């Protein structure tokens, strides 16, 4: 048994040596020595350990100190100048240096006064710190002190579950304590190609109603994390199968339609913030106006995003108008002006009408950018009196541009002069 333990320790040390930059590796050694000299124990913990064992190394490292993380971080900040921030209330610190970062936290335990409540935290041992985590594969640690450097601490079978491809909660009250772990479970399951361990899946199905104990902001944050995944539709499909989407709103679906639309969204849009908004707009597209208001209330998005979701569903109701046989570019513009770009793009992807899609794309890619060359000052110089008439003329110039009746400043001036001449005759 002793030989097996030594071999395991050597393997983790070799993984660190193989996957981390020399500078970062040196900092881990030095930090472990500093902690040991002050009578503290230091561990590399959580997702980075999981990813090392999976061959997916990260340079953003989480460290836990059985002792005082702030004091240790202060020493490190002196030796490695960079951006350093301490959160003394929580006993945590973050150090950024070059392309890497270190998060240091004091080992702690947590307790929950009620389902969904934020935890009450107190200093604890590394075992307690690992036990408060979400899944066994995230509840492993690696010793960084010189005596035990590289030794894997795996009290809850995380390595075994990694090898078996399982997502397993640490205890039966895990989802009761924090129901957002349900969405996290599906993210890991789909990202890693794993499956929920049988009793974990059973417990999740039983505890779906506990999502009602979670605040709107926390629910929205979990959805945002889902949308950051490479293929978020996979987690949403599972969320639909297991009842999580239905718990947020009965009209949400994680089906093949959504998979197709998300795939097309990635093909047309590669900006992360835009893509996340577009994903959410596509998710709510099947809802009606009442349904989208209920969903907005459930996740409490920022006002701009909430309006984009409303616009998505409202614009869906304009499909018949967009499918009309004869529709001038200016008419398309006036139908769509005021809708958020995310809503227009979502409808481009979602509509089943080829004609509506073409007109939505025309607006998105061209018409919304068309402006007249002349402005208010130019109209004053041409003799247009201030007042509502000026706004009407500017709009008429824009329409003329949209419909290709004019295409330069001189033609716009000629058109204004013609209008003024007609006005003078009528007066």
C-alpha angles and dihedrals in degrees: 000000000000091000090050091052092049091049090051092050091049091050093055092045089051091050090053091048092048100044108034127074113254093246093053092044090052091052091053091052092047094046091050090052093047091051092047092049090056093047095257131125121227128201138183104226149182129002096003090061090048092049093047090055090048093049093248103116124192130200093212102088130193117209128187123201125202090214132027115339095186094059092048091049091051091057091048092049090057092052097041110035114207140104108328128176130178128202101197095180090063098032093240137125137184126210122191120192122166111313097344139067137201124207113198122192136174111245109259145172126223137211130186123220092201139351111294095010120133109259128261106234131206133166113277146158127285089256091056091045092054093045092058091061126102107246138012093247088060094044100078129105138190122219113239100181113111095247097054100021112162097011112141117230106204111159096155104048099258096147091049091052091047090055091047093045094238134148106210131173117228097232140005094256094055096107091039090057093046120005092188085078087078092069090041090054091055093047091055093041093056098035093053098034090242130134133230112264108248100250090042091055091047091050091048092053090050093048101046091109088063088077083084088068091062122089121247092246093054092048090051090049091054091051090049089054090050089053090054091062118103091244108019092170089073093060091043091052089055090044088057093048093049097044100251096119091047089053089059093045131341092228097059117106132189094196138133092279090060092046091055093047094048090050091052091046090059090050093056103033129042102168107110099217092043092047093051091052090047092051090053092047090053091048091057096039094099092055126094125231093273091047095051091050089053091050092048089053090050097054101027098215123190113278095256093053092043089055090049090055092049090047091051093058094038092051090051085066090059093064095106092053091049091051094056112130097234117038123153118218090249090054090051089050093052092048092054106029110114097030115115116254090239090057092049092048092048089053091048088058097039106042119101092204116096092200094050090048092052092051094046089051091047090055094044097046102034123356098059089057096052114110132165118255093229122077135190094280090052091052091050089052089052091053103263110148119230115260141073091319090067092058090048091053093049089051091048090051090051090050090050089052092047092051093045093243089130130019107179143038096259092055089049091053091049090051093050092048090051091051091048091050091052090047091052091051092049091050 
